[in-house]
Structure formats: C-alpha cells, structure tokens
Amino acid sequence: MTPRIKASAAADAIAAPMRAPSRIRAGTGGWTYAPWRSNFYPAGLVQRRELEYASRHVTAIEINGTFYGAQKPASYAAWRAQTPDGFRFSLKAPRYATERKELAGAGKTIRDFVFGGLAELGDRLGPINWQLPERKRFDRDDLAAFFSLLPRELDGAPLRHVIEVRDASFADPDYVALAREHDVATVSTDSPEYPSFADVTCDFVYARLRCCESAIPTGYSPQALDAWAERAREWARGGEPADLPRVAGAKPAAGERDVFIYFINGAKERAPAAAMALLDRLEP
C-alpha cells in the first residue's frame, strides 16, 4: 500500500518544475479517474487540485465531458486558471452535433457549443474534436456542408478543428482531399477497431492512441514509445512518417506543425505514465 503523505507534500509535488511547452504536446483523456489516485496523483492530493497537478506533468488534456453535455463558462474559466502557460485543452464536441443522420443540420448545435463559453479558455483552447459515430459513412456532400458550418475564429483567435472518422468508407482519397480543402485535421489512431490512416490534412496533427496495456508500467513498450516519439518529431518537422498507412499522397510540407498525442483507451490506468514517458523522449 502506498503510504499516505501530508497535504503539504502533495502541494509541493504540484509546485515541482512543469513541462516546458513545445510544438509536440502529449496527454490523456480527462483528469478525473479513480485508479490514477493510486498510480499517478500523489497521496494526500485533494481532488480539486488534480487538474493543477496533471497539467504540470502532461502538456495537454482532451476533455470528454463536453461530448455529453454543455459546460458552464465559469467551468472553462476555472480550468484555464488552474493550468500553466503553454498548456492546451482539446475538447470533444457535443454528440448532438455529430450523431445525426444529416451533419448539414448541425449548425445551431455547433454555434451553441463554440460560442457558449469556450472563449473563457483563452489561449488554453486547443483543437476541437468532432467524433463521428461508427455507423456514419462517408458522404462527400453532407460532410462538406458540415465543414462549412465550423466557425473559424473565436474572439479574433483562429479555431482548429479535427474530425474523428470511424467507418472504413472514409479511407478514401476523396475524403482526404475534402478535409484538406476545408483545413480540418483527421484523427490518426493505432486502434484496429477503427480506420487507421495517417494522412495529414491540415497544419497540425492529432493522434488518439488506444492500445495501452495494463501489464506494461508505461502502457506501451519502450520500443513502441520510441517509435511514436520519432513519428511525432517527423510530423512536427513538416513531414509524414513513412511507417504509417495513408490512403492518398503526402501533403506538401509547409513548415513546422503542432502535434497533439493523447493516450485515450485500452488500459486507461496507464495513460498518464504513457504520456509522460513519451514526453520524456521528446525533451531536447
């Protein structure tokens, strides 16, 4: 059993040096998960300070709660206040926008979400992930209409959008061309359950890694983490990793890119360790 420590010692852990921001960010899905209180968060750390701690050990977090329901502007403001400069939140967009027969009808839901408090995150706001349901097939006209509904600015700052496709029909050069035309990123995943292709479709890359293993302390083997670190560097340099599958030609390099890598699923209890191990490999 992990020995309990005083709350002051837990606070000292929060005050430890934080990760230096870079073009490559890595983190987890959310920050509230009970098993992390025995293998990630220090004993004695009160739950209300978990985000403060997590944001000093990983450099980005994808918020899942926004997929299921609206959050209050005050919540976004509080999350911003608890995190350091350079940290980023990605947000899963509401399912009510994407789990519909016709994506072209999602305009009001999109506007209500984007303009309903996200501005309170300020410079902590990262990409918005629009996750499609597994049953949604590629329909070029409907998807083009949906892309045209996505706001491109919020209070004068550019917005970044990423779409997570989960049907094999999207493994199509026509889809890649459409996403590039609208400057929308495509989620890259290592899961065998979903389409796995790594075509770069805009000026940033967004990967959701879903294969953590509970038997490995860092979730992924050292060799696998080494490989993901090298892929992240290649993406950030403006290239495309040669060892990942694509369905279309490479996007011409246009300078450096931001890269977001999240450890999302599989043995979720290992996600923080996986993210930190990847960040360790990416340090100069």
Summary of the structure (lengths in Angstrom):
residues: 284
radius of gyration: 18.6
end to end distance: 35.5
largest distance: 58.7
contacts: 864
relative contact order: 0.15
helix: 38%
strand: 17%
